[in-house]
């Protein structure tokens, strides 16, 4: 999940900020290299709480 999210987000944000010019892949890789470990840790820490919240919201909608 984190690799999928970070790959797309860093690609789009790098493209929006600098355009598809020389050195794009290097800038994208640097952004990915920094962002992926952070996203991975956030998912490990936050996923259980977000799953509980989603389950609670789903139960509330159907009652």
Secondary structure, DSSP 8 states (H G I E B T S, - for coil): -HHHHHHHHHHHHHHHHH-S-TTHHHHHHHHHHHHHHHHHHHHHHHHHHHHHHHHHHHHHHH-
